[in-house]
């Protein structure tokens, strides 16, 4: 009885994965997530490729099963006694796809077997026999024997022998690599990667992995000037197998520089594999990335759906923000035709790219492309029931980012989470869920129930090390819940009992401070610890600016103009500028707001007299909150009904001000702009304050 080929591949990788973990005594925290509830004859990927639009060839729509299991297996937390590490499942998946596709010769472990089939087709497991080295010299054979011995002692879980064998291999390579030719060097690389060095993440095996890699790197630096492009790519692939970051790899800097010099001579295969390495290392010159994006945009017709996914992933992960309107428009136009034919990994990459390079203001600049994204909502919502939770989160995250989302989509998200076993969810995905649901303020019946389930999961002992390691995600969970007025005191006490997070992760200080100050205001009966010395975590220091300063400048300028207009209107209504004060009313919100004060008869009090009369007269404090463009989101109800809602971030601010005794005037920007008589509108809002 035949089975799905990718299922066989996944099973083999799972066995290899567990064997590698035995190297340092780690065990899987979670069971394999069984999502093979759906089957399809097309899941094997065998047969002719379907054409989409004018040129794209893609795989048939892949129902959850092997791909979902792949994401779960390769996204697991590898947990030691004090630290947790996560795998980037997109990197693992696309590496398998590329090395078993027409791009196989760019990879040390590449195979021509079935190279023309889709990645979901048959990918037979590799044995210990190296098919690339029929003719080898003694150096190759000795390296191969070392690897065989390493695999054998690893299977026997003999840790001491593993470390000893690695030491011997390192000594041998130190002596032999400098005297062999390039061809033999590459063959040694092919042999040595048969051992899963990439999974040596902790302890002495990690140190030895880096030592062996440094020996090869020295040779790369000496020889790369003599290499052709393919040899550059093979050396770059070696870095993948040894899990070398850009910061410790001198060769990868030379690799990207060489690619920049030859960028106009790169073939379509070169471009695809180069973008894959961009997604791995995220580092290259901004000038080169801009050139690369222009070239890919002009040649996009040469790319299929999966390679477009690789391009999207590289542009999402790159440290540089490189917008290209032509490329963005082409991908948006294509997305409607390929979204149902992409597997979960490629769809996730597409969604991440769209989230980074699109924004709400597209509704004015390119309304047709914006409408294309809106029209995709029902299609993506239909996939939510049959997709992996990581892809599910990214579907909702795109429309939450656009501030334009259907009520059914967020309701489905909460319902699915309540049905799922959260043991397989990464803390990062739980944090995204809490942040999104907290910001989307409309009433969702199952919101609190979902939060309670997440709290129960985070309080479990199996999450303790993960929470300590990924403190920013834990803080994001609590902040998202606080926007909805939900405060799990046990977790808050756990957070502030130890403040190492704000010591070594200063960029999370703003979220920490927000949670701490919100608890003081909204949970007065809380008697646990708070953030130590919040004055040290200045908002100006902790603020994390976006890469695109133009967007921030535009938003800030628009908000300042509307605020200035409001101040003039209230000065006119109250009888003078001296009655209106502009300042930060809550220290954990960094946007200024208008404050007014009235006496017992409702008459305004000049700002200069506020402090002098504070102990004599009970002032009526009034806060005027302007809700700018980014504070409003569109909620699409069934049957085409559209509503405008204020973000939970701003509603939380209004709620806390009321807790502090303020009367709040809420002014959405669109109402102020559309008002025919703005003075009358503002005065009416002032009278309706609550």
Secondary structure, DSSP 8 states (H G I E B T S, - for coil): ----HHHHHHHHHHHHHHHHHTTTT---SS-----TT---GGGG--S--EEETTTEEE-----SSHHHHHHHHHT-EEE-SS-EEE--HHHHHHHHHHHTSTTGGGSTT---TTTTS-TTS------SS-TT-SS--HHHHHHHHHHHHHHHHHHTT-HHHHHHHHHHHHHHHHHHGGGS-HHHHHHHHHHHTTS-GGG--SHHHHHHHHHHHHHHHHHHHHHGGG--HHHHHHHHHHHHHTT--GGG-HHHHHHHHHHHHTGGG--HHHHHHHHHHHHHH--S-HHHHHHHHHHHHHTGGG--HHHHHHHHHHHHHSSS----HHHHHHHHHHHHHHTTTS-HHHHHHHHHHHHHH--TTHHHH-HHHHHHHHHTHHHHHHHHTTS-HHHHHHHHHHHHHTTEEEHHHHHHHHHHHHHS-GGGS-HHHHHHHHHHHHH--S--TTHHHHHHHHHHHHTSGGGHHHHHHTHHHHHHHHHHHHHTT---HHHHHHHHH--HHHHH-GGGHHHHHHHHHHHHHH-TT--S---TTGGGS-HHHH----S-HHHHHHHHHHHHHHHHHHHHHHHHHHTSGGG-EEE-SSTT--S-EEEEEE-TTS-B--GGGTTTTTTTS--EEEEEEEE-GGGEEEEE-GGG-EEEEE-HHHHHHHHHHHHTT-EEEEEEHHHHHH-SSHHHHHHHHHHT--
